[in-house]
């Protein structure tokens, strides 16, 4: 207490101590960063994708183009099960699984399991190189967000148009090289402007998101589903003949007719029109552009004929 009974004033040095203590109490404690073992795709259709070795994976990762692989890379030059990365006594090794094109580590083709150093480059095909490394959590999360923003549509979570164009170019080249069929479906929500006008843009967004979800559930894992633009979507189906492509289009269309989208206490229903085209030995296209144009022609015919139908283009 001061002589007059009031609260004593702090001496200058006492003020410094008090301010210092206050600032210290407000300091942000840095997070404890955890190291992750990751595989990053450096080149190819999925360049930038980062795969983290999950805790529940039993020290092994099968890499290849088969849908059953732990790390599936959709490159037709890869074997179905191309290589295996496994952990033994705290160290990581890569082993080729008898792949058609072989596996190289830092430029050397391997014939037996090879120890992986941090930053090792693993080449699986001419167009696909992956990197093995250890990274901190925050760096991994940042790279995963960057990859998602580059290839995914933010509203629907489907692949975006940029990624679709790259993948379709690759699929077109594979189909031409191996003389296998390739089918493309272009899908458009009928009277989408009316949905927006009636239920607002939030209602329109809800319709787009549930259509994206149903498309993903209806097609095969290896098929490509993308938001083509606005209310249009695309499906690229490798190895599907013309008859099968029409059956797929009709299955999607009939599934969509049953959709009831919950929105602000009401349900929104809608239909779709589908344009379908298939390149095959009997029908040859000279470019990806001509394939998309044929599918778009089918879509135009479907709408012109009254909508809610699938038409070949």
N, C-alpha and C positions, 0 to 999 in steps of 0.2 A: 504494500500500500504506500502511496505518496504521503507527504506530510499533511496534505489537506484532505486525506481520506479517499482520494480518487484512484483510478486505475493508473499505475505507473506507466510512463512512456518508455518504449524500447530504445535502448541506445543504438546508434548506427550499426555497431557490429552485431547486436542482437537481432536487428531487422534482417541483416544478411543471412543469419542462421535460420530465421523463421521462413524467409522466402525460399531458401535452399531446400529446407525440409518439405515445404509445400510442393515445390517442383518435383522433388524426388518421389513424393507420394503419387504424382500424376504420370510418372514415367511409364511407358508401355513396355511390358515385359515381352521380349522377342519370342516367337513361337519356337518350340522344339521341332526342328526340321528332321524329317525321317527320310532316309535314303530308300529309293525304289529301284528295283531292277526292271528295266524297260527294253522293249524293242520298238525302234522308230523306223517307219517306212520312209526311205529317202527318195526313191525314184519310182515311177510307175503311176498307175491310175489312182493309188491311194497315198501318194506322197504327202508326208506331214502327219500321218496317223501314228499315234503312240499307243502301244499296248503294254499294260502293266502286268507283271507276274503277280497274280492274286495270292493271298495268303493260303487259300484252300487248295491251290494247285500243288499237286504232290511232286514238286521239283522237276516237272517235265512240261514241255510245250511242243505240240506237234504243229508244224507250219506247212501249209499247202493250200490248194484251191478247193478241196472238198469241204462241203458244208459241215462235216463232222470234226474238222480241225480246230484246235484250240485258238490258233491264229489263222484265220482264213483270209487269203489275199487273192482277189479275183483277177488273176493274170493267167490267161490260157497257156502261157509258156511253162507255168509251174506244173509239177506232177500233183496228183490228188493229195498224196502225203509226201511232201518234198524232203523235209529234214526234221530232226528232233533236237531241241535244246533242253539239256537236263542238268540237274545239280547233283554233284557227288562230292561228299566231304567238304562242303562249303565252296566248291569251285564250279564254274559253269562250263559245259562242253557242248559243241554242236556236232551232230552226226547226220550224214546224208542217208536217206532211206531208199536208196536205189533209184533216185530220180532220173528222169530222162535226160535232163540237161546238166545234172550235177550241181554241187554246191561249192562255192569258193569262199575262202576267208582271207581277207586282205590280199586278194589277187591270186591266191594259190588254191587249186582244186584239192579237196580233201578226200582221202580214201579210208580214213579211220576217224573216230571221235577226236576232235581238236579242242584244246583249251581256249576259252574266249577271254581276251583281255578287255578291259574297259575301253569302249570306243571301237571295237572290232567291227569291220564292214563285212557283211555276209551277202554275197551275190547269188541269187536264186535263178535268175534268168537275165537275158540281155537287158530287159527294161525294168528289172526289180532288184533293188539293193536295200537291205535293211541294216540297221546299226544296233549292236548290243551295247548297253551302257548302264551306269548307275547315276540316277539323278535325284535331286531333292524334290519333295512333294510339291512345293510351290511352282517349281519350274515345269514339272510334269503337268500340273493343272493348267498352267498358262498355255502350254503347247497344245493340250487337248482342246481348250477353248478356241484357240486360233484355228485349229484344223476344222472344228465344227462350224465356225463362222465362214470358212472358205468353201465348204462342200454341202452344208445343210441349209434348208429353208427354215428360218427362225420360227415361223408360225406352225408348220405342220411336222417339222422334224424329218421330212423326207429329203432326199438328195435334191440339190438345186439344179437349175438349167445348165450352169457351167459344168458341173460334174457329169450331168447326163450327156452333154455333148462329147466330153472326153471318153466316157465309157462306151457310148454308142459307136464312136469312131473305132475303138478297139474291137468291139463285137463285130462290126461290119468287116473289118480286116480278117478276123478269125473265120467268120462264115465264108468269106470268099476263098480263103486259103484252104479250108478243109471241106468246102462244098457241103456245108450243113445249113439247115434252115434257120432263119432269124425272123422273129415276129415283133412288130411294134404296134402298140395300142395307144391312141390318143383319146383321152376322156375329158368331157366337158360337162359341167353341171348345167342342166337346162334351166333357163329363166333365172339365172343367178342374180341379175339386177333386181328382179322382183323380190327375192329373198332379202337383199340388202335394204330395199325400200320399205318392206313390210316389217322386218324385225331389227333393222339397224345393222351396222357393220359388225357388231358383236355377234349377232345371229348368223351373219354370213361367215364370220371366222369360225364359229362353232360347227357349221356345216362342212367347211373345208377341212377342219381337223378330224372330224369323225370319218369323212370320206378317205382321208389319208390313212387312218388307222385300219379301216376295212380293206383297203387295197393291200396293205402290208400283210394282213391276215389271210387274204384270199390267194395271193400268188405264192410261188415257190420261193424258198430262201435265196436261191441263186438268181432270181429275176431282179431286174433293176426297176425301182419305183421312184419317180421324181415328180416334183411340181414343175410343170412345163411353163407355167406363167398364168397369173390371175387365177381363174377357176378351172384351168386346164391341167391335167396330169398325164404322165406318160408311163407306160410299162414296156420294158424291153425283155423279151423272153427268148432265150437261146435254145435252139434245138426243137422248137415247136413249129410243126407244119401248119398250113393254112386252116385246115379243119379244126385242129386243136386250138389255134388262136381264136377262132370264132366261138368255140365252146367256152374258152376262158372269158372272152368279152361278155358273153351272155350270162355266165355265172356271176361276174362282177355286177352287171346291170341289174340282175334279179335280186342280188344281195342288197344293193343300194335302195331298191324300191321298198324294202322292209325296214329301212332305217327310220327311227323316230328320235330326232335330236332334242334333248331336253334343254329348254332355254327360257329362263324367267317365268317358270310356272306353266309353260306351254310346250308343245312338241312341234318341231319343224320337220317336214318331209320333203323330199325332192327326188328327181330322176336324173339320169345321165344319158348322154349320147356318146357312142364309141365309134371311132374310125379304126379299121384294122388293116394291116398290110403284112405280107410275108415275102421275104426274099428266099429263093430256093433254086434248085437246078432248072426248074421250069420258068421261073421268073427272076431275071437277073437285073440288078440295079447298078448304076455306074457310080453312085456316091451316096453318102449318108443323107445329103440334102434331098435326093430323089426319093429315098425311103420315107423320110418325114413328110414330104409333099404328098406321097401316095396315101399315107395314113390320114393326113389332113384333108385330102379329097374325100376319103370315106367319112370322116367326121362331118364335113359340109353336107354330104348327101344324106346322112342320118338326120341332121337338123332340118334340112330342106324337106324331108319326107314326113316330118311331124314330130321329131325328137323321140327320146326314150326308146332307142333301138341301136343295134350294132350293124355297121355296113362296111363291106370291104372297099378298100380304095386302091 
